[in-house]
């Protein structure tokens, strides 16, 4: 196994130069590397490399850094909107389940309130253990849960969801009774099966954003079904499959289009367009189209904002 040894800022700069990167201002380059970390910055190199895995002629560290900063802006835009979706989901889910099964954990945390499918009983039991564990952990640590625990002796679901992760809430939805799944997905005017697919994708991207991982070219294992948006945007197909908007970050945008209020999504598109225009201005050796391709964004991606949602629109393609 090759040992990765510590490299000084000067050595890091020499590595970049040995790979055909232009560094005109060494002090500026050192400042970037010290603050942002060579390893993280280097993660954005792929779109700038030629067939020999060297930087294309003319590539500067400023250009690489501009993509790094674009992705940071992209993460921030997505993260705040994913937080809105997460909060909405927790509110809607807790309302539906509390209304039907009660507001005390001794009432709503019963296995009989969830799917009775034999294949999912272990998952149901594991989920209930996770939720009860969060009650034990947070009853004396989180202000809201502690308030209810101390003053009322129970923690309502609408309070508990505050300390549940997006992943746990996503898992909870997947093991609800079908009628409860439908009641929740109907609020969004999204088919239940699509909603089941969407939630773990959203949870995955939410965690990725929170940990500042590379976002713009991230692909997910889960693939969303074809939608009316793929069709109306005339996204190209290869071998019968749409080339964009399936398991890339444009698929995330398609999901957010369906789950966010119109004004929120419109604002998201405006912010995203501004970020893309800024990056396009700073790119010299590659074109913005190269970045959009890696993101899975079609040329007319902004038109997604103008497509009106229709109830269970996915059914037009199924």
Secondary structure, DSSP 8 states (H G I E B T S, - for coil): --------HHHHHHHHHHTT-B-S-HHHHHHHHHHH-HHHHHTT-GGGB-TTSSB-TT-BHHHHHHHHHHHHHHHHHHHHHHHHHHHHHHHHHHHHHHHHH-SSHHHHS-GGGB---GGGHHHHHHHHHHHHHHHHHHTTTSHHHHHHHHHHSS--HHHHGGGS-HHHHHHHHHTB-HHHHHHHHHHHT--HHHHHHHHHHHHHHHHHHHTT---TT---SS-----HHHHHTT--EETTEESSSSSSHHHHHHHHHHHS-HHHHHHHHHHHHHHHHHHHHH-SSS-HHHHHHHHT--TTGGGGGGS---TTGGGGG-
